[in-house]
């Protein structure tokens, strides 16, 4: 299978984010055929349709980065039973201008991560609503809700929970197959 470039979009901007730690664990666990890379969203100006005629350099760079990938892997916390504003902003920036969405047709997957027991269930499903509208075919199974996230890492941010490591490894194998369905022709 040809190497596939996958954008990892982390919804949390916090430096010590458990979502970023999970994203880094996913990068380390990825099968050889997937090259996962975090695409930063923290510098994107808030979406404002007035900026569409002369988009900011950050918007342009972000859009070009997403255009150049074969698939999308979203790693998000849950804020108030939904996705963080920064992630929603990135989705909006990438979806415009109308008719030129960079998300269109790219196979996606969602991993929600939370210190709580239900693992960001609300954010996971809210994000899926937006992705359906944007024509991002999103992997349905297995689902990934990573709870109790503060207990999963050592002091060096290494994932130390073997069952979560095994789950993420298997999740990525399923995602690898999902991406192949949409990119192998």
OpenMM code with the backbone's topology and positions (N, CA, C; nanometers):
from openmm import Vec3, app, unit

residues = "UNK UNK UNK UNK UNK UNK UNK UNK UNK UNK UNK UNK UNK UNK UNK UNK UNK UNK UNK UNK UNK UNK UNK UNK UNK UNK UNK UNK UNK UNK UNK UNK UNK UNK UNK UNK UNK UNK UNK UNK UNK UNK UNK UNK UNK UNK UNK UNK UNK UNK UNK UNK UNK UNK UNK UNK UNK UNK UNK UNK UNK UNK UNK UNK UNK UNK UNK UNK UNK UNK UNK UNK UNK UNK UNK UNK UNK UNK UNK UNK UNK UNK UNK UNK UNK UNK UNK UNK UNK UNK UNK UNK UNK UNK UNK UNK UNK UNK UNK UNK UNK UNK UNK UNK UNK UNK UNK UNK UNK UNK UNK UNK UNK UNK UNK UNK UNK UNK UNK UNK UNK UNK UNK UNK UNK UNK UNK UNK UNK UNK UNK UNK UNK UNK UNK UNK UNK UNK UNK UNK UNK UNK UNK UNK UNK UNK UNK UNK UNK UNK UNK UNK UNK UNK UNK UNK UNK UNK UNK UNK UNK UNK UNK UNK UNK UNK UNK UNK UNK UNK UNK UNK UNK UNK UNK UNK UNK UNK UNK UNK UNK UNK UNK UNK UNK".split()
positions = [
    Vec3(0.0847, -0.1183, 0.0000),
    Vec3(0.0000, 0.0000, 0.0000),
    Vec3(0.0892, 0.1246, 0.0000),
    Vec3(0.0544, 0.2207, -0.0831),
    Vec3(0.1285, 0.3457, -0.0937),
    Vec3(0.1131, 0.4273, 0.0363),
    Vec3(0.2192, 0.4960, 0.0759),
    Vec3(0.2182, 0.5806, 0.1950),
    Vec3(0.1111, 0.6881, 0.1810),
    Vec3(0.0273, 0.7020, 0.2838),
    Vec3(-0.0783, 0.8029, 0.2865),
    Vec3(-0.0451, 0.9091, 0.3900),
    Vec3(-0.0608, 1.0332, 0.3497),
    Vec3(-0.0350, 1.1469, 0.4369),
    Vec3(-0.1650, 1.1827, 0.5094),
    Vec3(-0.1606, 1.1844, 0.6424),
    Vec3(-0.2794, 1.2079, 0.7234),
    Vec3(-0.2588, 1.3313, 0.8103),
    Vec3(-0.3509, 1.4260, 0.8011),
    Vec3(-0.3491, 1.5437, 0.8879),
    Vec3(-0.4116, 1.5060, 1.0211),
    Vec3(-0.3404, 1.5357, 1.1281),
    Vec3(-0.3942, 1.5178, 1.2625),
    Vec3(-0.4304, 1.6569, 1.3134),
    Vec3(-0.5587, 1.6767, 1.3384),
    Vec3(-0.6079, 1.8058, 1.3859),
    Vec3(-0.6401, 1.7897, 1.5344),
    Vec3(-0.5651, 1.8597, 1.6194),
    Vec3(-0.5844, 1.8509, 1.7638),
    Vec3(-0.6691, 1.9693, 1.8080),
    Vec3(-0.7828, 1.9400, 1.8692),
    Vec3(-0.8768, 2.0442, 1.9084),
    Vec3(-0.8345, 2.1273, 2.0274),
    Vec3(-0.7435, 2.0775, 2.1085),
    Vec3(-0.6990, 2.1502, 2.2271),
    Vec3(-0.5736, 2.2302, 2.1946),
    Vec3(-0.5697, 2.3543, 2.2409),
    Vec3(-0.4530, 2.4390, 2.2180),
    Vec3(-0.3551, 2.4370, 2.3350),
    Vec3(-0.3946, 2.3783, 2.4439),
    Vec3(-0.3128, 2.3778, 2.5654),
    Vec3(-0.1818, 2.3036, 2.5424),
    Vec3(-0.0722, 2.3609, 2.5894),
    Vec3(0.0606, 2.3020, 2.5699),
    Vec3(0.0683, 2.1604, 2.6280),
    Vec3(0.0130, 2.1392, 2.7450),
    Vec3(0.0193, 2.0097, 2.8125),
    Vec3(-0.1079, 1.9275, 2.7912),
    Vec3(-0.1705, 1.9468, 2.6796),
    Vec3(-0.2981, 1.8825, 2.6491),
    Vec3(-0.2868, 1.7303, 2.6402),
    Vec3(-0.3802, 1.6601, 2.7045),
    Vec3(-0.3829, 1.5143, 2.6894),
    Vec3(-0.4238, 1.4765, 2.5475),
    Vec3(-0.4953, 1.5626, 2.4783),
    Vec3(-0.5293, 1.5371, 2.3386),
    Vec3(-0.4045, 1.5387, 2.2512),
    Vec3(-0.3160, 1.6325, 2.2766),
    Vec3(-0.1889, 1.6381, 2.2023),
    Vec3(-0.1047, 1.5141, 2.2353),
    Vec3(-0.1074, 1.4716, 2.3609),
    Vec3(-0.0335, 1.3502, 2.4000),
    Vec3(-0.0896, 1.2278, 2.3270),
    Vec3(-0.2219, 1.2179, 2.3182),
    Vec3(-0.2823, 1.1068, 2.2435),
    Vec3(-0.2463, 1.1181, 2.0956),
    Vec3(-0.2498, 1.2400, 2.0404),
    Vec3(-0.2123, 1.2583, 1.8996),
    Vec3(-0.0688, 1.2109, 1.8756),
    Vec3(0.0218, 1.2451, 1.9659),
    Vec3(0.1608, 1.2006, 1.9524),
    Vec3(0.1720, 1.0490, 1.9666),
    Vec3(0.0912, 0.9903, 2.0541),
    Vec3(0.0900, 0.8442, 2.0667),
    Vec3(0.0394, 0.7814, 1.9369),
    Vec3(-0.0633, 0.8394, 1.8761),
    Vec3(-0.1150, 0.7884, 1.7489),
    Vec3(-0.0071, 0.7947, 1.6407),
    Vec3(0.0662, 0.9031, 1.6374),
    Vec3(0.1746, 0.9172, 1.5395),
    Vec3(0.2765, 0.8053, 1.5590),
    Vec3(0.3112, 0.7776, 1.6843),
    Vec3(0.4104, 0.6738, 1.7136),
    Vec3(0.3583, 0.5330, 1.6835),
    Vec3(0.2278, 0.5124, 1.6964),
    Vec3(0.1687, 0.3793, 1.6773),
    Vec3(0.1212, 0.3526, 1.5346),
    Vec3(0.1271, 0.4521, 1.4495),
    Vec3(0.0700, 0.4398, 1.3149),
    Vec3(0.1381, 0.3310, 1.2332),
    Vec3(0.0586, 0.2594, 1.1519),
    Vec3(0.1176, 0.1622, 1.0598),
    Vec3(0.2109, 0.2332, 0.9614),
    Vec3(0.3042, 0.1590, 0.9052),
    Vec3(0.4047, 0.2164, 0.8154),
    Vec3(0.3439, 0.2864, 0.6944),
    Vec3(0.2225, 0.2476, 0.6560),
    Vec3(0.1618, 0.3074, 0.5369),
    Vec3(0.0958, 0.4425, 0.5635),
    Vec3(0.0887, 0.4838, 0.6916),
    Vec3(0.0286, 0.6130, 0.7257),
    Vec3(0.1335, 0.7061, 0.7845),
    Vec3(0.1454, 0.8239, 0.7263),
    Vec3(0.2340, 0.9272, 0.7812),
    Vec3(0.1450, 1.0327, 0.8447),
    Vec3(0.1345, 1.0286, 0.9763),
    Vec3(0.0515, 1.1222, 1.0502),
    Vec3(0.1327, 1.2452, 1.0878),
    Vec3(0.0724, 1.3626, 1.0685),
    Vec3(0.1386, 1.4888, 1.1021),
    Vec3(0.0363, 1.5849, 1.1604),
    Vec3(0.0698, 1.6438, 1.2746),
    Vec3(-0.0191, 1.7421, 1.3359),
    Vec3(-0.0158, 1.8703, 1.2535),
    Vec3(-0.1344, 1.9183, 1.2184),
    Vec3(-0.1503, 2.0467, 1.1497),
    Vec3(-0.2055, 2.1448, 1.2533),
    Vec3(-0.1292, 2.2468, 1.2851),
    Vec3(-0.1655, 2.3419, 1.3909),
    Vec3(-0.2860, 2.4269, 1.3520),
    Vec3(-0.3703, 2.4563, 1.4515),
    Vec3(-0.4884, 2.5410, 1.4297),
    Vec3(-0.4889, 2.6641, 1.5196),
    Vec3(-0.3927, 2.6758, 1.6100),
    Vec3(-0.3941, 2.7819, 1.7098),
    Vec3(-0.3718, 2.9219, 1.6562),
    Vec3(-0.3113, 2.9351, 1.5394),
    Vec3(-0.2823, 3.0680, 1.4842),
    Vec3(-0.3891, 3.1173, 1.3868),
    Vec3(-0.4927, 3.0372, 1.3648),
    Vec3(-0.5968, 3.0779, 1.2694),
    Vec3(-0.6828, 3.1898, 1.3283),
    Vec3(-0.6943, 3.3001, 1.2532),
    Vec3(-0.7837, 3.4066, 1.2960),
    Vec3(-0.9276, 3.3531, 1.2943),
    Vec3(-1.0124, 3.4122, 1.3780),
    Vec3(-1.1521, 3.3711, 1.3780),
    Vec3(-1.2114, 3.3894, 1.2391),
    Vec3(-1.2931, 3.2925, 1.2005),
    Vec3(-1.3544, 3.3011, 1.0682),
    Vec3(-1.4395, 3.4267, 1.0597),
    Vec3(-1.4211, 3.4991, 0.9513),
    Vec3(-1.4978, 3.6190, 0.9222),
    Vec3(-1.5102, 3.6235, 0.7701),
    Vec3(-1.6318, 3.6154, 0.7211),
    Vec3(-1.6534, 3.6089, 0.5769),
    Vec3(-1.5947, 3.7294, 0.5044),
    Vec3(-1.5792, 3.8407, 0.5737),
    Vec3(-1.5188, 3.9586, 0.5112),
    Vec3(-1.3747, 3.9333, 0.4685),
    Vec3(-1.3097, 3.8346, 0.5294),
    Vec3(-1.1701, 3.8050, 0.4961),
    Vec3(-1.1563, 3.7095, 0.3773),
    Vec3(-1.2650, 3.6613, 0.3232),
    Vec3(-1.2569, 3.5636, 0.2148),
    Vec3(-1.1905, 3.6189, 0.0896),
    Vec3(-1.2136, 3.7444, 0.0596),
    Vec3(-1.1551, 3.8025, -0.0617),
    Vec3(-1.0034, 3.8151, -0.0510),
    Vec3(-0.9536, 3.8431, 0.0691),
    Vec3(-0.8091, 3.8505, 0.0927),
    Vec3(-0.7785, 3.7705, 0.2191),
    Vec3(-0.7736, 3.6369, 0.2057),
    Vec3(-0.7515, 3.5532, 0.3241),
    Vec3(-0.6163, 3.5796, 0.3879),
    Vec3(-0.6091, 3.5597, 0.5175),
    Vec3(-0.4833, 3.5791, 0.5895),
    Vec3(-0.3827, 3.4720, 0.5469),
    Vec3(-0.2565, 3.4988, 0.5702),
    Vec3(-0.1536, 3.3995, 0.5351),
    Vec3(-0.1722, 3.2717, 0.6164),
    Vec3(-0.2203, 3.2828, 0.7407),
    Vec3(-0.2446, 3.1647, 0.8230),
    Vec3(-0.3573, 3.0794, 0.7650),
    Vec3(-0.4624, 3.1437, 0.7180),
    Vec3(-0.5727, 3.0707, 0.6541),
    Vec3(-0.5210, 2.9986, 0.5300),
    Vec3(-0.4458, 3.0703, 0.4468),
    Vec3(-0.3950, 3.0122, 0.3218),
    Vec3(-0.3033, 2.8944, 0.3497),
    Vec3(-0.2122, 2.9096, 0.4441),
    Vec3(-0.1203, 2.8010, 0.4792),
    Vec3(-0.1980, 2.6797, 0.5300),
    Vec3(-0.2957, 2.7020, 0.6162),
    Vec3(-0.3758, 2.5928, 0.6704),
    Vec3(-0.4512, 2.5206, 0.5583),
    Vec3(-0.5174, 2.5960, 0.4744),
    Vec3(-0.5931, 2.5353, 0.3639),
    Vec3(-0.5025, 2.4540, 0.2722),
    Vec3(-0.3861, 2.5060, 0.2396),
    Vec3(-0.2918, 2.4338, 0.1537),
    Vec3(-0.2431, 2.3055, 0.2221),
    Vec3(-0.2194, 2.3128, 0.3524),
    Vec3(-0.1769, 2.1930, 0.4261),
    Vec3(-0.2821, 2.0833, 0.4186),
    Vec3(-0.4077, 2.1199, 0.4353),
    Vec3(-0.5158, 2.0208, 0.4322),
    Vec3(-0.5367, 1.9684, 0.2902),
    Vec3(-0.5249, 2.0550, 0.1901),
    Vec3(-0.5390, 2.0095, 0.0512),
    Vec3(-0.4391, 1.9005, 0.0178),
    Vec3(-0.3215, 1.9054, 0.0792),
    Vec3(-0.2135, 1.8139, 0.0450),
    Vec3(-0.2162, 1.6796, 0.1161),
    Vec3(-0.3232, 1.6490, 0.1905),
    Vec3(-0.3276, 1.5221, 0.2637),
    Vec3(-0.4302, 1.4273, 0.2030),
    Vec3(-0.4121, 1.3008, 0.2389),
    Vec3(-0.5027, 1.1960, 0.1906),
    Vec3(-0.6162, 1.1671, 0.2880),
    Vec3(-0.5996, 1.2046, 0.4136),
    Vec3(-0.7014, 1.1750, 0.5135),
    Vec3(-0.6894, 1.2672, 0.6339),
    Vec3(-0.7899, 1.2576, 0.7217),
    Vec3(-0.8018, 1.3472, 0.8360),
    Vec3(-0.8265, 1.2667, 0.9626),
    Vec3(-0.7515, 1.2974, 1.0666),
    Vec3(-0.7709, 1.2346, 1.1962),
    Vec3(-0.7881, 1.3462, 1.2988),
    Vec3(-0.9077, 1.3568, 1.3545),
    Vec3(-0.9389, 1.4611, 1.4516),
    Vec3(-0.9241, 1.4041, 1.5917),
    Vec3(-0.8523, 1.4765, 1.6775),
    Vec3(-0.8352, 1.4385, 1.8174),
    Vec3(-0.8867, 1.5570, 1.8986),
    Vec3(-0.9972, 1.5358, 1.9708),
    Vec3(-1.0625, 1.6502, 2.0338),
    Vec3(-1.1043, 1.6257, 2.1779),
    Vec3(-1.0914, 1.7308, 2.2594),
    Vec3(-1.1531, 1.7259, 2.3906),
    Vec3(-1.3010, 1.7626, 2.3780),
    Vec3(-1.3689, 1.7570, 2.4889),
    Vec3(-1.5088, 1.8000, 2.4922),
    Vec3(-1.5187, 1.9240, 2.5790),
    Vec3(-1.5731, 2.0296, 2.5214),
    Vec3(-1.5996, 2.1526, 2.5960),
    Vec3(-1.7507, 2.1740, 2.5935),
    Vec3(-1.8132, 2.1684, 2.7079),
    Vec3(-1.9572, 2.1949, 2.7194),
    Vec3(-2.0397, 2.1081, 2.6250),
    Vec3(-2.0050, 1.9787, 2.6184),
    Vec3(-2.0728, 1.8777, 2.5366),
    Vec3(-2.0589, 1.9015, 2.3858),
    Vec3(-1.9553, 1.9759, 2.3481),
    Vec3(-1.9304, 2.0023, 2.2066),
    Vec3(-1.7795, 2.0116, 2.1834),
    Vec3(-1.7419, 2.0559, 2.0639),
    Vec3(-1.6002, 2.0710, 2.0302),
    Vec3(-1.5500, 2.2081, 2.0749),
    Vec3(-1.4214, 2.2213, 2.0958),
    Vec3(-1.3640, 2.3515, 2.1292),
    Vec3(-1.3829, 2.4520, 2.0151),
    Vec3(-1.3911, 2.5791, 2.0513),
    Vec3(-1.4086, 2.6837, 1.9516),
    Vec3(-1.2981, 2.6857, 1.8476),
    Vec3(-1.1740, 2.6579, 1.8891),
    Vec3(-1.0615, 2.6589, 1.7945),
    Vec3(-1.0804, 2.5532, 1.6857),
    Vec3(-1.1320, 2.4370, 1.7230),
    Vec3(-1.1543, 2.3313, 1.6240),
    Vec3(-1.2686, 2.3691, 1.5305),
    Vec3(-1.3761, 2.4222, 1.5853),
    Vec3(-1.4873, 2.4653, 1.4997),
    Vec3(-1.4413, 2.5754, 1.4053),
    Vec3(-1.3573, 2.6665, 1.4540),
    Vec3(-1.3041, 2.7721, 1.3686),
    Vec3(-1.2224, 2.7138, 1.2539),
    Vec3(-1.1369, 2.6157, 1.2831),
    Vec3(-1.0561, 2.5527, 1.1784),
    Vec3(-1.1447, 2.4863, 1.0736),
    Vec3(-1.2510, 2.4225, 1.1191),
    Vec3(-1.3447, 2.3594, 1.0265),
    Vec3(-1.4073, 2.4648, 0.9356),
    Vec3(-1.4468, 2.5762, 0.9952),
    Vec3(-1.5081, 2.6833, 0.9164),
    Vec3(-1.4092, 2.7442, 0.8177),
    Vec3(-1.2870, 2.7706, 0.8622),
    Vec3(-1.1851, 2.8282, 0.7736),
    Vec3(-1.1593, 2.7354, 0.6551),
    Vec3(-1.1492, 2.6054, 0.6811),
    Vec3(-1.1229, 2.5100, 0.5742),
    Vec3(-1.2398, 2.4873, 0.4809),
    Vec3(-1.3598, 2.5194, 0.5254),
    Vec3(-1.4795, 2.4937, 0.4437),
    Vec3(-1.5089, 2.6044, 0.3429),
    Vec3(-1.4355, 2.7135, 0.3511),
    Vec3(-1.4628, 2.8290, 0.2665),
    Vec3(-1.3457, 2.8564, 0.1732),
    Vec3(-1.3619, 2.9339, 0.0679),
    Vec3(-1.4871, 2.9925, 0.0231),
    Vec3(-1.5848, 2.8855, -0.0255),
    Vec3(-1.7090, 2.9235, -0.0314),
    Vec3(-1.8152, 2.8313, -0.0693),
    Vec3(-1.7787, 2.7589, -0.1992),
    Vec3(-1.7944, 2.6264, -0.1952),
    Vec3(-1.7649, 2.5452, -0.3128),
    Vec3(-1.6192, 2.5022, -0.3249),
    Vec3(-1.5344, 2.5463, -0.2311),
    Vec3(-1.3916, 2.5124, -0.2386),
    Vec3(-1.3408, 2.4549, -0.1059),
    Vec3(-1.4241, 2.3789, -0.0389),
    Vec3(-1.3865, 2.3209, 0.0896),
    Vec3(-1.2665, 2.2275, 0.0746),
    Vec3(-1.1678, 2.2446, 0.1613),
    Vec3(-1.0509, 2.1567, 0.1590),
    Vec3(-1.0811, 2.0213, 0.2240),
    Vec3(-1.1929, 2.0106, 0.2916),
    Vec3(-1.2309, 1.8867, 0.3598),
    Vec3(-1.2977, 1.7870, 0.2658),
    Vec3(-1.3550, 1.8343, 0.1591),
    Vec3(-1.4429, 1.7557, 0.0731),
    Vec3(-1.3832, 1.6221, 0.0286),
    Vec3(-1.4496, 1.5135, 0.0661),
    Vec3(-1.4145, 1.3805, 0.0194),
    Vec3(-1.2989, 1.3129, 0.0900),
    Vec3(-1.2333, 1.3806, 0.1821),
    Vec3(-1.1191, 1.3199, 0.2513),
    Vec3(-1.1697, 1.2277, 0.3626),
    Vec3(-1.1227, 1.1019, 0.3660),
    Vec3(-1.1680, 1.0100, 0.4699),
    Vec3(-1.1186, 1.0548, 0.6079),
    Vec3(-1.2105, 1.0533, 0.7040),
    Vec3(-1.1774, 1.1022, 0.8369),
    Vec3(-1.2069, 1.0024, 0.9469),
    Vec3(-1.1588, 1.0361, 1.0650),
    Vec3(-1.1872, 0.9603, 1.1861),
    Vec3(-1.1788, 1.0569, 1.3038),
    Vec3(-1.2480, 1.0206, 1.4124),
    Vec3(-1.2541, 1.1062, 1.5297),
    Vec3(-1.2128, 1.0267, 1.6527),
    Vec3(-1.1210, 1.0843, 1.7296),
    Vec3(-1.0829, 1.0312, 1.8603),
    Vec3(-1.1130, 1.1424, 1.9596),
    Vec3(-1.2008, 1.1157, 2.0552),
    Vec3(-1.2262, 1.2151, 2.1589),
    Vec3(-1.1591, 1.1697, 2.2879),
    Vec3(-1.1026, 1.2673, 2.3585),
    Vec3(-1.0191, 1.2397, 2.4751),
    Vec3(-1.0641, 1.3303, 2.5892),
    Vec3(-1.0785, 1.2711, 2.7068),
    Vec3(-1.1276, 1.3471, 2.8207),
    Vec3(-1.0732, 1.2908, 2.9512),
    Vec3(-1.0572, 1.3776, 3.0504),
    Vec3(-1.0227, 1.3269, 3.1824),
    Vec3(-1.1424, 1.2559, 3.2474),
    Vec3(-1.2607, 1.2805, 3.1966),
    Vec3(-1.3817, 1.2183, 3.2498),
    Vec3(-1.4020, 1.0770, 3.1992),
    Vec3(-1.5000, 1.0122, 3.2557),
    Vec3(-1.5234, 0.8700, 3.2270),
    Vec3(-1.5849, 0.8442, 3.0902),
    Vec3(-1.6621, 0.9388, 3.0351),
    Vec3(-1.7302, 0.9090, 2.9083),
    Vec3(-1.6492, 0.9476, 2.7852),
    Vec3(-1.5280, 0.9951, 2.8045),
    Vec3(-1.4342, 1.0110, 2.6949),
    Vec3(-1.4733, 1.1078, 2.5851),
    Vec3(-1.5452, 1.2137, 2.6179),
    Vec3(-1.5761, 1.3141, 2.5163),
    Vec3(-1.6825, 1.2723, 2.4168),
    Vec3(-1.7770, 1.1910, 2.4593),
    Vec3(-1.8829, 1.1404, 2.3714),
    Vec3(-1.9558, 1.2530, 2.2979),
    Vec3(-1.9926, 1.3598, 2.3694),
    Vec3(-2.0674, 1.4694, 2.3076),
    Vec3(-1.9882, 1.5386, 2.1984),
    Vec3(-1.8612, 1.5662, 2.2233),
    Vec3(-1.7768, 1.6314, 2.1230),
    Vec3(-1.7607, 1.5427, 2.0014),
    Vec3(-1.7415, 1.4143, 2.0235),
    Vec3(-1.7230, 1.3186, 1.9148),
    Vec3(-1.8423, 1.3253, 1.8193),
    Vec3(-1.9612, 1.3242, 1.8749),
    Vec3(-2.0805, 1.3222, 1.7899),
    Vec3(-2.1136, 1.4581, 1.7303),
    Vec3(-2.0858, 1.5666, 1.8005),
    Vec3(-2.1051, 1.6990, 1.7396),
    Vec3(-2.0119, 1.7177, 1.6216),
    Vec3(-1.8877, 1.6742, 1.6368),
    Vec3(-1.7914, 1.6867, 1.5275),
    Vec3(-1.8369, 1.6056, 1.4068),
    Vec3(-1.8889, 1.4871, 1.4306),
    Vec3(-1.9379, 1.4033, 1.3207),
    Vec3(-2.0500, 1.4724, 1.2416),
    Vec3(-2.1332, 1.5519, 1.3089),
    Vec3(-2.2387, 1.6258, 1.2377),
    Vec3(-2.1790, 1.7217, 1.1364),
    Vec3(-2.0786, 1.7975, 1.1782),
    Vec3(-2.0142, 1.8912, 1.0861),
    Vec3(-1.9444, 1.8179, 0.9727),
    Vec3(-1.8768, 1.7078, 1.0059),
    Vec3(-1.8032, 1.6336, 0.9033),
    Vec3(-1.8980, 1.5738, 0.7995),
    Vec3(-2.0161, 1.5299, 0.8422),
    Vec3(-2.1145, 1.4773, 0.7463),
    Vec3(-2.1555, 1.5861, 0.6481),
    Vec3(-2.1803, 1.7060, 0.6980),
    Vec3(-2.2189, 1.8159, 0.6107),
    Vec3(-2.1067, 1.8513, 0.5135),
    Vec3(-1.9813, 1.8391, 0.5581),
    Vec3(-1.8660, 1.8767, 0.4755),
    Vec3(-1.8199, 1.7647, 0.3826),
    Vec3(-1.8953, 1.6559, 0.3756),
    Vec3(-1.8644, 1.5430, 0.2894),
    Vec3(-1.7305, 1.4783, 0.3235),
    Vec3(-1.7060, 1.4658, 0.4551),
    Vec3(-1.5904, 1.3913, 0.5039),
    Vec3(-1.6433, 1.2545, 0.5448),
    Vec3(-1.6196, 1.1510, 0.4639),
    Vec3(-1.6660, 1.0186, 0.5036),
    Vec3(-1.5917, 0.9766, 0.6306),
    Vec3(-1.6653, 0.9670, 0.7400),
    Vec3(-1.6049, 0.9457, 0.8711),
    Vec3(-1.6225, 0.8014, 0.9157),
    Vec3(-1.5116, 0.7394, 0.9547),
    Vec3(-1.5128, 0.6003, 0.9996),
    Vec3(-1.6100, 0.5851, 1.1161),
    Vec3(-1.6987, 0.4866, 1.1038),
    Vec3(-1.7999, 0.4636, 1.2068),
    Vec3(-1.7517, 0.3687, 1.3168),
    Vec3(-1.6811, 0.2656, 1.2780),
    Vec3(-1.6346, 0.1649, 1.3743),
    Vec3(-1.4898, 0.1323, 1.3479),
    Vec3(-1.4094, 0.1167, 1.4469),
    Vec3(-1.4430, 0.1313, 1.5879),
    Vec3(-1.4548, 0.2789, 1.6256),
    Vec3(-1.5327, 0.3060, 1.7270),
    Vec3(-1.5419, 0.4403, 1.7816),
    Vec3(-1.4295, 0.4573, 1.8833),
    Vec3(-1.3864, 0.5815, 1.9044),
    Vec3(-1.2760, 0.6063, 1.9978),
    Vec3(-1.3125, 0.7162, 2.0969),
    Vec3(-1.3431, 0.6738, 2.2183),
    Vec3(-1.3694, 0.7642, 2.3309),
    Vec3(-1.2669, 0.7282, 2.4381),
    Vec3(-1.1681, 0.8124, 2.4568),
    Vec3(-1.0603, 0.7839, 2.5515),
    Vec3(-1.0881, 0.8627, 2.6799),
    Vec3(-1.1296, 0.7929, 2.7835),
    Vec3(-1.1593, 0.8551, 2.9123),
    Vec3(-1.0445, 0.8401, 3.0097),
    Vec3(-1.0594, 0.9084, 3.1246),
    Vec3(-0.9589, 0.9035, 3.2320),
    Vec3(-0.8183, 0.9325, 3.1787),
    Vec3(-0.8096, 1.0281, 3.0881),
    Vec3(-0.6873, 1.0518, 3.0116),
    Vec3(-0.5681, 1.0970, 3.0955),
    Vec3(-0.5919, 1.1613, 3.2086),
    Vec3(-0.4791, 1.2070, 3.2896),
    Vec3(-0.4011, 1.0911, 3.3501),
    Vec3(-0.4592, 0.9725, 3.3529),
    Vec3(-0.3929, 0.8569, 3.4138),
    Vec3(-0.3138, 0.7737, 3.3130),
    Vec3(-0.3148, 0.8123, 3.1863),
    Vec3(-0.2603, 0.7268, 3.0809),
    Vec3(-0.1132, 0.7497, 3.0486),
    Vec3(-0.0523, 0.8555, 3.1034),
    Vec3(0.0827, 0.8951, 3.0631),
    Vec3(0.1765, 0.9030, 3.1828),
    Vec3(0.3047, 0.8791, 3.1553),
    Vec3(0.4044, 0.8963, 3.2610),
    Vec3(0.4521, 1.0419, 3.2607),
    Vec3(0.5509, 1.0715, 3.3449),
    Vec3(0.6008, 1.2088, 3.3579),
    Vec3(0.6713, 1.2586, 3.2329),
    Vec3(0.7035, 1.1676, 3.1403),
    Vec3(0.7659, 1.2050, 3.0126),
    Vec3(0.6655, 1.2059, 2.8977),
    Vec3(0.5372, 1.2041, 2.9306),
    Vec3(0.4275, 1.2065, 2.8326),
    Vec3(0.4215, 1.0814, 2.7460),
    Vec3(0.4784, 0.9732, 2.7937),
    Vec3(0.4724, 0.8453, 2.7228),
    Vec3(0.3456, 0.7712, 2.7647),
    Vec3(0.2734, 0.7204, 2.6660),
    Vec3(0.1530, 0.6419, 2.6933),
    Vec3(0.1945, 0.5134, 2.7636),
    Vec3(0.1440, 0.4923, 2.8849),
    Vec3(0.1854, 0.3763, 2.9644),
    Vec3(0.0742, 0.2742, 2.9836),
    Vec3(-0.0425, 0.3005, 2.9315),
    Vec3(-0.1540, 0.2072, 2.9467),
    Vec3(-0.1562, 0.1147, 2.8250),
    Vec3(-0.1208, -0.0129, 2.8467),
    Vec3(-0.1093, -0.1081, 2.7362),
    Vec3(-0.2419, -0.1324, 2.6659),
    Vec3(-0.3526, -0.1364, 2.7404),
    Vec3(-0.4813, -0.1622, 2.6746),
    Vec3(-0.5200, -0.0457, 2.5839),
    Vec3(-0.4889, 0.0768, 2.6250),
    Vec3(-0.5164, 0.1924, 2.5388),
    Vec3(-0.4217, 0.1906, 2.4188),
    Vec3(-0.2965, 0.1557, 2.4399),
    Vec3(-0.2018, 0.1439, 2.3275),
    Vec3(-0.2503, 0.0410, 2.2264),
    Vec3(-0.2930, -0.0743, 2.2750),
    Vec3(-0.3441, -0.1793, 2.1866),
    Vec3(-0.4682, -0.1320, 2.1124),
    Vec3(-0.5579, -0.0645, 2.1853),
    Vec3(-0.6789, -0.0131, 2.1216),
    Vec3(-0.6435, 0.0861, 2.0106),
    Vec3(-0.5550, 0.1813, 2.0402),
    Vec3(-0.5181, 0.2821, 1.9402),
    Vec3(-0.4487, 0.2190, 1.8204),
    Vec3(-0.3653, 0.1209, 1.8433),
    Vec3(-0.2985, 0.0496, 1.7334),
    Vec3(-0.4030, -0.0156, 1.6425),
    Vec3(-0.4997, -0.0851, 1.7011),
    Vec3(-0.6062, -0.1489, 1.6228),
    Vec3(-0.6954, -0.0459, 1.5545),
    Vec3(-0.7195, 0.0639, 1.6224),
    Vec3(-0.7982, 0.1736, 1.5643),
    Vec3(-0.7302, 0.2244, 1.4372),
    Vec3(-0.6001, 0.2419, 1.4434),
    Vec3(-0.5248, 0.2906, 1.3278),
    Vec3(-0.5221, 0.1898, 1.2132),
    Vec3(-0.5214, 0.0623, 1.2444),
    Vec3(-0.5292, -0.0402, 1.1395),
    Vec3(-0.6641, -0.0294, 1.0687),
    Vec3(-0.7712, -0.0119, 1.1455),
    Vec3(-0.9042, 0.0063, 1.0855),
    Vec3(-0.9075, 0.1344, 1.0026),
    Vec3(-0.8459, 0.2404, 1.0539),
    Vec3(-0.8425, 0.3668, 0.9804),
    Vec3(-0.7608, 0.3529, 0.8522),
    Vec3(-0.6517, 0.2794, 0.8578),
    Vec3(-0.5707, 0.2532, 0.7389),
    Vec3(-0.6576, 0.1892, 0.6296),
    Vec3(-0.7395, 0.0936, 0.6665),
    Vec3(-0.8303, 0.0282, 0.5712),
    Vec3(-0.9363, 0.1261, 0.5215),
    Vec3(-0.9834, 0.2120, 0.6107),
    Vec3(-1.0843, 0.3130, 0.5744),
    Vec3(-1.0273, 0.4094, 0.4699),
    Vec3(-0.9072, 0.4575, 0.4939),
    Vec3(-0.8430, 0.5499, 0.4002),
    Vec3(-0.8243, 0.4826, 0.2644),
    Vec3(-0.7838, 0.3566, 0.2653),
    Vec3(-0.7601, 0.2850, 0.1395),
    Vec3(-0.8872, 0.2764, 0.0556),
    Vec3(-1.0018, 0.2642, 0.1182),
    Vec3(-1.1287, 0.2572, 0.0448),
    Vec3(-1.1533, 0.3810, -0.0394),
    Vec3(-1.1021, 0.4945, 0.0061),
    Vec3(-1.1289, 0.6217, -0.0608),
    Vec3(-1.0133, 0.6720, -0.1449),
    Vec3(-0.8970, 0.6120, -0.1292),
    Vec3(-0.7805, 0.6652, -0.1993),
    Vec3(-0.7181, 0.5666, -0.2981),
    Vec3(-0.7451, 0.4386, -0.2845),
    Vec3(-0.6894, 0.3393, -0.3767),
    Vec3(-0.7839, 0.3240, -0.4963),
    Vec3(-0.7342, 0.3541, -0.6124),
    Vec3(-0.8193, 0.3439, -0.7307),
    Vec3(-0.7485, 0.2683, -0.8383),
] * unit.nanometer
topology = app.Topology()
chain = topology.addChain("A")
for resn in residues:
    res = topology.addResidue(resn, chain)
    for name in ("N", "CA", "C"):
        topology.addAtom(name, app.Element.getBySymbol(name[0]), res)
